[in-house]
Amino acid sequence: MRLIHHERNRKLGGARNTGLKMASGKYVWFVDSDDYISPNCLLSLLNKAEENDIEVLLFDYQIVDRENIQIVDHPKIDSAIITGEQLLYQVQSFWYKCIPTAWNKLYLRDFLTGNKLFFADDVMYEDTDWTFRLLEKASKVLYVEKIAYNYRVNVESITKIQPSPEKMVYTILQQNRCAIVAENTHLQIFKDVIYAYIQAQLTVLRTWIKAMSIKQKWLYGRSITKYDIHRLKSSSTWRTWLAIRYGITCFVK
C-alpha cells in the first residue's frame, strides 16, 4: 500500500485521477473512504472480469445507515456482455440507481487510461458526467448480480434538503459537464437521458433558489458568476438559466 499526498485539496476527482495514474494493477475500483466493500467479494469480481475480458464490471450495492439497517438495491439488467449504449437502453427508466456513480463498478485500467477517462478536478459530484463518457466508450460491459459495495449514508444529512450556495454551484457545474457530453455524442440514448436528467436537476435548483435567504442569494450569485454555464441556456430552460445565473427568483414561475 502506498500513501500519496497532494499539496492542496483537489477533491475526490483529483484523488481518483492521481490513484489511476499511479496504479499498476490490471483493474481499478474507486472505493470512497467512508464506505466499505463486502467480505470476500474481490476475488469473485476479479475472476468474473478476467474470464469475460470485460472493460466495465457492474455490480449491486446496498445502502447502510448509522443503525446498520440495509436497503438493498438490485437493478434488473441482463447478465450478458453488452456495450455501454446497450446498458443505458436497458436501465434508462432507473439509470440513476446504478449508472451515475463510480464506486459500483470494476474497471479495466488500460481502458480508462487509453481513453483518457479522468475525472474533473477541484469539483464535487464528478461521477455523473464521467460515467456517461465511460459508457459511451465501453464496448464490453457485464453486470453481475452480487452485492459487493456498502454505501454509508447519514440519515440526518439526507433530511437537510437545502444545500449550501457552494454545493449548488458545484451542482450547476456538474450539469454543464453533462451537457457537454450530450452535445458531443452522436448516440441518441445518451442525449435523451442526459437532457432529461439536466431538466430534472434544474427544476430542483429552482426550488432551492426560491428557498434562499437574501444573503444566500447574494453569496450564490457572486459564486455562480465566476463560471461559464452557457450550455444550460436553451429555449426550454432560459427562465431557469437566468435564475441560476443571477440567483434571482423573480424569473422563475
Backbone bond lengths (Angstrom), bond angles and torsions (degrees), N, CA, C in turn:
res aa  C-N    CA-C-N  psi(-1)  N-CA   C-N-CA  omega(-1)  CA-C   N-CA-C  phi
1 M - - - 1.458 - - 1.530 109.16 -
2 R 1.331 116.07 138.06 1.455 120.93 -178.62 1.522 110.36 -126.95
3 L 1.325 117.24 130.23 1.456 122.58 178.33 1.530 109.14 -95.08
4 I 1.324 116.41 123.52 1.469 121.99 -179.22 1.521 108.71 -110.78
5 H 1.313 116.93 130.00 1.460 122.07 -175.70 1.525 110.90 -108.63
6 H 1.337 116.76 130.09 1.457 122.25 173.01 1.529 109.21 -92.34
7 E 1.310 116.73 143.07 1.461 120.68 177.62 1.521 111.87 -67.82
8 R 1.327 116.67 -26.66 1.465 121.31 176.72 1.523 108.33 -140.55
9 N 1.304 115.81 164.24 1.457 120.88 -179.05 1.535 109.90 -76.14
10 R 1.318 116.65 109.36 1.460 121.93 178.73 1.528 111.57 -99.27
11 K 1.316 115.17 13.45 1.457 123.10 179.19 1.532 111.13 60.94
12 L 1.330 114.87 -175.24 1.468 120.03 -169.66 1.526 112.34 -63.19
13 G 1.335 117.12 -39.65 1.457 119.76 -179.57 1.515 111.71 -61.38
14 G 1.325 117.44 -42.95 1.455 121.33 178.35 1.513 112.07 -64.62
15 A 1.345 116.39 -38.92 1.468 120.24 178.49 1.522 110.93 -65.13
16 R 1.322 116.17 -42.46 1.462 119.44 179.02 1.526 111.27 -65.07
17 N 1.323 116.84 -40.41 1.464 120.10 179.44 1.524 111.43 -61.31
18 T 1.333 115.38 -44.63 1.463 119.07 179.08 1.523 110.88 -63.29
19 G 1.323 116.50 -44.05 1.460 120.42 178.52 1.518 111.98 -61.07
20 L 1.329 116.36 -41.52 1.459 120.42 -179.76 1.526 111.07 -65.28
21 K 1.317 117.23 -40.99 1.466 121.10 -179.73 1.528 112.10 -68.92
22 M 1.325 116.58 -31.76 1.458 120.46 -177.92 1.530 112.79 -89.32
23 A 1.317 117.69 -14.61 1.472 121.26 -176.16 1.520 111.10 -66.68
24 S 1.318 115.23 150.42 1.461 120.99 179.21 1.532 112.60 -124.33
25 G 1.325 117.45 -7.41 1.457 120.81 -179.23 1.518 112.54 -75.90
26 K 1.315 115.57 168.80 1.462 120.75 -179.04 1.520 111.57 -73.33
27 Y 1.332 116.28 -35.43 1.464 121.41 -178.57 1.526 110.54 -122.88
28 V 1.325 115.68 155.16 1.465 120.95 176.39 1.526 109.00 -129.51
29 W 1.330 114.30 152.09 1.465 122.08 178.43 1.521 106.55 -139.57
30 F 1.325 117.02 123.92 1.463 121.79 -177.96 1.528 109.25 -93.01
31 V 1.329 116.52 98.50 1.466 122.59 -178.42 1.524 108.72 -101.95
32 D 1.325 117.05 123.93 1.463 120.69 178.50 1.531 110.15 -70.41
33 S 1.322 115.29 151.32 1.464 120.50 -171.66 1.520 113.90 -66.48
34 D 1.326 118.52 -25.86 1.465 120.23 -177.53 1.534 112.43 -97.29
35 D 1.332 118.29 2.75 1.461 121.79 178.40 1.535 110.31 -106.57
36 Y 1.311 116.57 179.55 1.462 119.03 176.78 1.531 109.92 -149.94
37 I 1.334 115.23 154.66 1.457 120.24 -179.98 1.523 109.05 -92.68
38 S 1.319 116.17 158.29 1.464 121.23 -179.05 1.525 110.16 -72.34
39 P 1.331 117.41 147.93 1.475 120.58 -179.83 1.527 112.11 -59.80
40 N 1.309 115.87 139.36 1.466 123.38 173.00 1.529 114.32 59.45
41 C 1.328 116.75 28.91 1.460 119.21 -177.87 1.527 112.90 -95.95
42 L 1.312 117.18 -24.90 1.455 120.57 -168.99 1.529 112.72 -64.45
43 L 1.319 117.01 -43.86 1.455 120.37 -177.76 1.525 111.57 -65.00
44 S 1.335 116.37 -40.98 1.470 119.18 -179.13 1.527 110.97 -67.75
45 L 1.349 117.74 -36.67 1.460 120.52 176.72 1.523 110.70 -66.72
46 L 1.317 115.94 -43.33 1.463 120.83 179.90 1.526 110.81 -61.94
47 N 1.331 116.80 -44.19 1.462 120.35 179.20 1.519 111.41 -62.33
48 K 1.321 116.44 -42.27 1.463 120.59 179.45 1.528 110.71 -63.23
49 A 1.332 117.06 -40.91 1.461 121.33 179.75 1.526 111.16 -65.68
50 E 1.319 116.29 -44.83 1.462 119.92 -176.72 1.529 112.30 -72.76
51 E 1.321 116.64 -37.13 1.466 120.07 179.32 1.523 111.76 -61.29
52 N 1.331 116.27 -33.43 1.465 121.10 -175.24 1.523 113.21 -106.04
53 D 1.338 116.58 0.52 1.462 121.60 177.87 1.524 111.70 50.41
54 I 1.339 115.65 52.68 1.468 120.20 -173.82 1.532 111.56 -94.99
55 E 1.321 114.51 164.88 1.460 121.81 176.53 1.526 111.27 -97.81
56 V 1.336 115.77 -36.16 1.469 121.39 -179.39 1.523 108.69 -135.95
57 L 1.317 116.35 125.85 1.466 122.18 176.43 1.521 108.28 -111.60
58 L 1.319 116.61 116.21 1.462 123.02 -178.03 1.516 109.39 -100.86
59 F 1.348 116.95 136.19 1.458 120.54 -179.59 1.521 109.98 -139.62
60 D 1.323 116.11 173.46 1.460 122.05 -177.34 1.528 111.16 -83.09
61 Y 1.306 114.73 165.91 1.458 121.34 177.00 1.518 108.84 -144.16
62 Q 1.292 116.23 168.02 1.461 120.64 173.60 1.517 109.31 -133.16
63 I 1.329 114.28 149.53 1.461 122.06 -177.69 1.519 107.93 -97.78
64 V 1.304 115.61 127.82 1.468 121.24 -175.05 1.516 109.18 -121.77
65 D 1.332 116.72 125.66 1.455 119.24 177.89 1.527 109.83 -97.57
66 R 1.316 116.43 -173.24 1.460 121.84 -173.43 1.524 112.53 -64.41
67 E 1.313 117.65 -25.80 1.458 121.52 -179.97 1.526 111.71 -93.56
68 N 1.320 115.87 7.78 1.466 122.46 177.48 1.520 112.50 65.59
69 I 1.336 115.80 26.73 1.462 120.30 173.31 1.527 107.21 -83.68
70 Q 1.305 117.39 122.47 1.449 121.75 -171.27 1.527 111.98 -100.36
71 I 1.299 114.77 132.66 1.463 121.61 174.91 1.521 106.21 -113.34
72 V 1.316 116.86 109.50 1.457 120.61 -173.74 1.519 110.20 -87.02
73 D 1.320 115.34 134.41 1.449 122.10 -179.84 1.525 108.66 -115.28
74 H 1.324 116.80 117.23 1.459 121.20 -179.07 1.526 110.00 -122.59
75 P 1.312 118.98 93.03 1.465 119.50 173.54 1.524 110.01 -67.31
76 K 1.313 117.02 135.95 1.458 120.99 -178.20 1.525 109.57 -91.61
77 I 1.316 115.99 105.31 1.451 122.64 -175.85 1.526 108.50 -132.35
78 D 1.319 116.77 144.30 1.463 120.16 177.53 1.524 110.32 -61.76
79 S 1.321 115.71 138.21 1.462 120.30 -179.42 1.528 110.04 -91.88
80 A 1.317 116.67 59.42 1.461 122.91 176.93 1.521 107.82 -131.10
81 I 1.327 116.67 157.93 1.462 120.36 178.67 1.520 108.79 -73.85
82 I 1.328 116.16 122.43 1.458 122.17 -176.71 1.524 109.29 -134.91
83 T 1.320 116.14 175.05 1.461 120.76 175.57 1.522 109.66 -88.77
84 G 1.327 116.29 167.05 1.454 119.93 176.07 1.514 111.75 -62.20
85 E 1.320 117.21 -36.18 1.464 121.32 177.46 1.524 110.65 -63.27
86 Q 1.320 117.17 -44.89 1.468 120.73 178.68 1.521 111.33 -63.54
87 L 1.329 116.95 -37.81 1.462 120.18 177.21 1.517 110.74 -61.16
88 L 1.317 116.83 -44.11 1.460 120.10 -178.60 1.524 110.92 -64.69
89 Y 1.330 117.74 -35.64 1.458 121.01 174.62 1.523 110.75 -61.61
90 Q 1.322 116.60 -41.97 1.465 120.95 -177.10 1.528 112.49 -68.17
91 V 1.328 116.78 -35.46 1.472 120.18 -171.77 1.524 112.72 -108.94
92 Q 1.315 118.89 12.59 1.466 119.53 -171.36 1.523 113.46 -60.57
93 S 1.330 118.26 -26.44 1.465 119.96 179.44 1.524 113.02 -80.49
94 F 1.349 117.29 -17.07 1.469 120.65 178.73 1.520 110.92 -140.91
95 W 1.342 115.82 31.19 1.468 120.72 -174.15 1.519 112.61 -59.07
96 Y 1.351 116.43 -30.80 1.457 120.56 -177.18 1.523 112.76 -65.67
97 K 1.332 117.73 -14.33 1.464 120.74 179.17 1.532 112.60 -83.53
98 C 1.326 117.29 -23.77 1.460 117.77 -173.69 1.522 114.05 -133.94
99 I 1.331 118.72 -14.82 1.456 120.39 -173.59 1.528 114.55 -92.39
100 P 1.346 120.77 -51.19 1.480 119.47 -164.69 1.518 116.26 -80.64
101 T 1.319 117.62 27.74 1.458 120.55 176.77 1.519 109.39 -128.70
102 A 1.325 115.80 148.12 1.463 120.14 -179.24 1.524 112.58 -88.93
103 W 1.335 117.67 -21.03 1.453 120.16 -169.36 1.532 115.28 -83.58
104 N 1.316 119.42 -8.16 1.474 120.47 179.99 1.525 112.41 -101.86
105 K 1.325 115.16 29.91 1.466 120.75 -179.65 1.533 110.10 -146.16
106 L 1.330 114.74 149.76 1.460 122.38 171.46 1.525 107.03 -107.40
107 Y 1.353 116.72 138.74 1.463 119.77 -171.42 1.524 111.42 -125.08
108 L 1.312 115.16 142.67 1.452 120.86 170.15 1.530 107.55 -72.84
109 R 1.321 116.15 118.99 1.473 119.76 -173.24 1.522 112.45 -60.11
110 D 1.327 117.63 -44.31 1.466 120.06 -179.11 1.527 112.20 -63.05
111 F 1.338 116.51 -30.38 1.468 120.22 176.79 1.527 110.53 -65.42
112 L 1.321 117.02 -42.18 1.468 120.55 179.84 1.521 111.26 -67.88
113 T 1.313 117.09 -51.57 1.459 120.10 -176.37 1.527 111.41 -68.80
114 G 1.338 116.95 -36.81 1.459 120.08 -179.77 1.507 113.31 -65.35
115 N 1.338 117.09 -28.95 1.464 122.41 178.97 1.531 112.61 -100.61
116 K 1.351 115.06 9.80 1.466 120.71 179.40 1.532 111.76 53.58
117 L 1.320 114.74 43.68 1.460 120.15 -179.66 1.527 109.76 -89.73
118 F 1.333 114.24 77.66 1.457 121.85 177.47 1.534 109.27 -107.48
119 F 1.326 115.66 157.83 1.461 121.90 -177.89 1.532 111.04 -84.48
120 A 1.321 115.46 160.81 1.459 120.46 172.47 1.527 108.92 -70.72
121 D 1.321 117.14 133.54 1.473 123.06 178.01 1.527 110.49 -83.37
122 D 1.328 115.47 155.55 1.464 122.34 168.96 1.527 113.94 60.22
123 V 1.322 117.52 29.55 1.460 120.43 178.49 1.526 108.86 -133.35
124 M 1.324 115.16 171.11 1.458 121.83 169.30 1.526 107.75 -108.64
125 Y 1.315 116.47 165.11 1.465 122.37 177.25 1.529 110.83 57.77
126 E 1.315 116.69 50.20 1.462 122.09 -175.09 1.525 112.87 -87.35
127 D 1.328 117.76 -7.61 1.466 120.72 -173.08 1.526 114.12 -72.50
128 T 1.332 117.34 -40.83 1.462 120.35 -165.82 1.521 113.17 -64.32
129 D 1.318 117.47 -55.79 1.466 119.02 -178.70 1.530 110.69 -64.83
130 W 1.344 116.42 -34.64 1.464 120.32 178.21 1.527 110.91 -61.66
131 T 1.330 117.02 -42.24 1.455 120.27 -178.63 1.522 111.57 -67.94
132 F 1.321 117.45 -37.14 1.465 119.40 175.36 1.532 110.60 -61.98
133 R 1.327 117.11 -42.90 1.470 120.25 178.31 1.526 110.52 -64.14
134 L 1.332 115.45 -38.98 1.459 121.07 178.37 1.525 111.33 -60.19
135 L 1.333 116.95 -51.08 1.456 120.88 -176.05 1.519 112.30 -67.34
136 E 1.312 116.73 -30.34 1.459 119.99 177.64 1.536 110.65 -62.67
137 K 1.330 116.25 -32.55 1.469 121.51 -178.39 1.529 112.86 -89.14
138 A 1.326 117.43 -24.50 1.469 121.23 -169.68 1.527 112.31 -73.51
139 S 1.334 115.75 130.75 1.464 121.33 177.28 1.522 112.01 -110.99
140 K 1.336 117.34 -13.43 1.467 120.96 -179.19 1.532 109.30 -135.18
141 V 1.334 114.74 94.81 1.463 122.20 -179.89 1.520 107.97 -117.92
142 L 1.306 116.00 137.01 1.468 120.52 179.57 1.519 109.86 -132.70
143 Y 1.331 115.94 136.16 1.466 121.84 176.06 1.528 109.28 -104.47
144 V 1.322 116.27 133.47 1.462 121.53 173.78 1.529 108.94 -119.05
145 E 1.314 115.69 134.67 1.465 120.78 -178.69 1.527 108.77 -83.29
146 K 1.323 114.50 79.94 1.461 120.68 -177.34 1.521 109.02 -148.79
147 I 1.331 116.44 128.90 1.461 120.59 176.98 1.518 108.00 -81.64
148 A 1.325 115.92 106.08 1.462 120.56 -176.57 1.512 113.30 -114.38
149 Y 1.333 117.07 -10.20 1.467 119.57 -174.27 1.518 110.31 -130.49
150 N 1.334 115.56 141.10 1.469 122.11 179.44 1.522 108.86 -119.60
151 Y 1.310 114.59 111.37 1.460 121.94 -175.10 1.527 109.12 -96.70
152 R 1.320 115.97 114.85 1.462 120.75 -178.52 1.525 110.29 -82.54
153 V 1.326 116.35 137.20 1.459 121.33 176.41 1.520 109.42 -129.85
154 N 1.315 115.21 150.87 1.458 122.54 174.34 1.522 107.00 -102.60
155 V 1.323 115.99 108.49 1.459 120.75 -176.31 1.523 111.30 -56.44
156 E 1.324 117.44 -38.07 1.458 120.60 -179.08 1.523 111.58 -64.57
157 S 1.333 117.19 -38.83 1.457 119.51 -178.48 1.521 111.27 -70.18
158 I 1.353 116.95 -30.51 1.459 120.09 179.17 1.518 110.69 -64.38
159 T 1.326 117.01 -34.80 1.453 119.96 -177.27 1.527 112.53 -74.47
160 K 1.331 117.83 -14.51 1.467 121.57 178.40 1.522 108.70 -87.33
161 I 1.337 115.35 85.97 1.455 121.22 -170.88 1.517 111.77 -67.68
162 Q 1.321 117.70 -40.10 1.459 120.96 -175.31 1.528 111.29 -75.82
163 P 1.337 118.73 114.26 1.459 120.96 179.51 1.518 111.20 -82.96
164 S 1.303 116.53 171.21 1.460 121.21 175.62 1.522 109.26 -73.05
165 P 1.358 117.66 157.94 1.476 120.00 175.79 1.522 112.18 -54.24
166 E 1.338 117.23 -37.01 1.459 119.85 -179.62 1.524 111.30 -63.38
167 K 1.334 117.30 -43.51 1.460 120.07 179.85 1.523 111.15 -67.52
168 M 1.331 116.44 -32.40 1.457 119.54 176.69 1.523 110.87 -65.01
169 V 1.328 116.46 -38.73 1.465 120.43 177.31 1.522 110.03 -63.19
170 Y 1.329 116.59 -43.52 1.456 119.77 178.76 1.531 111.51 -64.60
171 T 1.328 117.03 -32.68 1.459 120.70 175.82 1.522 110.62 -64.49
172 I 1.332 116.58 -41.73 1.465 120.74 177.52 1.525 110.47 -62.11
173 L 1.311 116.61 -44.99 1.463 120.19 -179.37 1.525 110.72 -62.31
174 Q 1.326 116.50 -35.67 1.463 119.85 177.13 1.524 110.11 -63.25
175 Q 1.328 117.22 -44.44 1.462 120.52 179.21 1.521 111.01 -62.34
176 N 1.318 116.13 -36.06 1.462 119.88 179.26 1.522 111.02 -66.10
177 R 1.330 116.67 -41.64 1.463 119.69 178.82 1.531 110.72 -64.87
178 C 1.325 116.48 -38.35 1.465 120.00 176.53 1.526 110.87 -64.60
179 A 1.336 116.79 -39.84 1.462 120.53 179.08 1.522 111.04 -62.13
180 I 1.323 117.11 -36.89 1.464 121.06 177.97 1.533 110.19 -62.64
181 V 1.345 116.52 -41.79 1.468 120.31 177.75 1.521 109.95 -60.90
182 A 1.338 117.05 -45.34 1.471 121.08 -179.01 1.518 111.41 -63.41
183 E 1.319 117.34 -38.03 1.461 120.97 -179.05 1.527 111.84 -68.04
184 N 1.317 116.12 -31.58 1.466 120.24 -172.53 1.524 114.42 -96.15
185 T 1.328 117.81 -5.17 1.461 119.49 -179.07 1.532 110.72 -95.97
186 H 1.334 116.16 152.06 1.460 121.03 174.47 1.526 110.84 -101.69
187 L 1.335 117.23 0.18 1.461 121.97 -177.57 1.530 109.79 -89.92
188 Q 1.319 116.95 117.55 1.453 121.30 -172.36 1.521 112.72 -64.91
189 I 1.331 117.88 -35.84 1.460 119.87 -178.56 1.521 110.89 -60.79
190 F 1.331 117.20 -36.38 1.460 120.46 177.76 1.525 110.17 -66.38
191 K 1.316 117.06 -43.60 1.467 120.69 178.56 1.518 110.32 -60.48
192 D 1.338 116.70 -46.04 1.466 120.85 -177.09 1.527 111.33 -62.19
193 V 1.323 116.86 -48.90 1.471 121.15 -176.82 1.529 110.50 -67.52
194 I 1.332 116.99 -44.00 1.464 120.22 -176.29 1.521 111.23 -66.79
195 Y 1.334 117.80 -45.67 1.463 119.75 -178.51 1.529 111.37 -67.05
196 A 1.327 117.20 -35.60 1.468 120.00 175.35 1.521 110.41 -64.74
197 Y 1.321 115.91 -39.46 1.467 120.65 178.51 1.526 110.90 -65.03
198 I 1.324 116.90 -45.45 1.465 120.52 179.75 1.514 110.80 -61.12
199 Q 1.335 117.40 -44.35 1.455 120.64 -179.66 1.526 111.49 -61.20
200 A 1.335 116.37 -40.66 1.462 120.12 178.55 1.524 110.81 -65.08
201 Q 1.331 116.78 -41.38 1.459 120.70 179.94 1.527 111.50 -67.45
202 L 1.320 116.97 -37.10 1.462 119.87 177.92 1.529 111.27 -64.19
203 T 1.323 116.16 -36.11 1.460 119.95 176.84 1.529 110.60 -63.25
204 V 1.334 116.25 -42.15 1.469 120.55 176.93 1.526 110.14 -63.12
205 L 1.321 117.00 -42.69 1.459 121.17 -179.44 1.526 111.82 -62.67
206 R 1.316 116.54 -37.78 1.469 119.07 177.27 1.530 110.34 -60.58
207 T 1.339 115.43 -41.01 1.466 119.64 178.53 1.524 110.61 -63.58
208 W 1.319 117.34 -42.22 1.462 121.68 178.43 1.528 111.02 -61.92
209 I 1.321 116.68 -44.08 1.463 120.44 -178.05 1.521 110.45 -63.31
210 K 1.329 116.75 -41.30 1.463 120.48 179.72 1.527 111.54 -60.62
211 A 1.331 116.80 -32.02 1.464 121.43 -176.71 1.522 113.23 -84.69
212 M 1.319 118.08 -3.34 1.465 121.27 -176.91 1.527 112.52 -72.67
213 S 1.323 114.83 149.65 1.457 119.91 169.18 1.524 108.67 -79.41
214 I 1.317 117.50 168.75 1.465 121.23 179.94 1.526 110.51 -60.57
215 K 1.322 117.09 -41.28 1.463 120.46 179.62 1.523 111.02 -64.65
216 Q 1.342 117.06 -41.60 1.455 120.53 179.31 1.525 110.93 -63.96
217 K 1.333 116.33 -39.22 1.463 119.83 178.11 1.521 110.53 -63.21
218 W 1.315 115.91 -40.17 1.470 119.37 179.90 1.525 110.53 -64.83
219 L 1.352 116.92 -44.53 1.459 120.85 178.62 1.529 111.14 -64.66
220 Y 1.306 115.26 -41.61 1.455 120.25 -179.72 1.531 111.00 -65.62
221 G 1.333 115.88 -46.56 1.458 119.91 179.90 1.515 112.05 -61.14
222 R 1.327 116.71 -39.73 1.461 120.75 179.18 1.532 110.65 -65.86
223 S 1.336 116.83 -34.80 1.460 120.60 -179.73 1.521 112.27 -74.51
224 I 1.327 117.17 -45.11 1.452 120.42 -172.34 1.519 112.20 -71.25
225 T 1.328 118.24 -26.24 1.465 119.96 -179.27 1.527 112.44 -68.26
226 K 1.330 117.51 -11.08 1.458 120.49 178.52 1.525 112.14 -77.19
227 Y 1.339 116.91 -14.93 1.448 119.61 -169.63 1.520 111.99 -115.16
228 D 1.331 114.67 153.37 1.457 123.13 177.23 1.523 108.12 -90.23
229 I 1.326 117.38 109.58 1.463 120.22 179.22 1.523 110.36 -123.44
230 H 1.340 117.01 30.71 1.453 119.95 -174.96 1.521 112.58 -64.23
231 R 1.320 119.08 -22.65 1.453 119.71 -177.27 1.518 112.61 -70.44
232 L 1.299 117.39 -14.79 1.459 119.89 177.13 1.528 111.13 -86.83
233 K 1.319 117.10 -4.01 1.460 120.47 -178.14 1.520 109.51 -88.49
234 S 1.305 116.80 116.26 1.458 121.71 177.93 1.516 108.53 -145.74
235 S 1.305 115.98 172.08 1.459 119.65 -178.03 1.522 111.97 -62.59
236 S 1.322 116.46 -28.81 1.465 119.82 -177.67 1.520 113.07 -87.16
237 T 1.325 117.39 -14.97 1.463 119.24 -174.61 1.527 113.27 -128.10
238 W 1.346 117.49 15.98 1.464 117.62 -172.55 1.520 112.67 -65.38
239 R 1.324 117.68 -34.26 1.476 118.89 178.16 1.526 110.28 -64.66
240 T 1.326 115.29 -44.11 1.455 119.10 177.69 1.516 110.72 -64.09
241 W 1.324 116.10 -40.78 1.460 120.10 -179.82 1.527 110.97 -60.48
242 L 1.321 117.34 -43.33 1.465 120.55 178.46 1.523 110.79 -61.68
243 A 1.331 115.04 -42.33 1.466 118.64 179.48 1.517 111.03 -63.58
244 I 1.324 115.99 -41.43 1.459 120.42 179.78 1.529 110.69 -68.17
245 R 1.318 115.55 -43.78 1.473 120.48 -174.48 1.520 111.46 -65.30
246 Y 1.309 116.51 -40.14 1.460 119.04 -173.95 1.522 113.62 -112.79
247 G 1.322 116.97 -4.67 1.464 118.99 179.72 1.511 113.09 67.20
248 I 1.336 116.82 33.26 1.451 121.79 -176.39 1.520 109.05 -112.23
249 T 1.310 117.71 123.48 1.454 119.97 -176.08 1.510 113.34 -84.46
250 C 1.319 119.04 -13.55 1.460 120.20 -177.11 1.520 112.31 -66.53
251 F 1.336 116.89 -16.86 1.451 119.78 179.49 1.523 111.85 -85.04
252 V 1.309 116.36 -9.82 1.458 120.58 -173.23 1.512 109.75 -101.37
253 K 1.305 116.79 120.41 1.468 120.48 178.82 1.519 110.69 -79.54
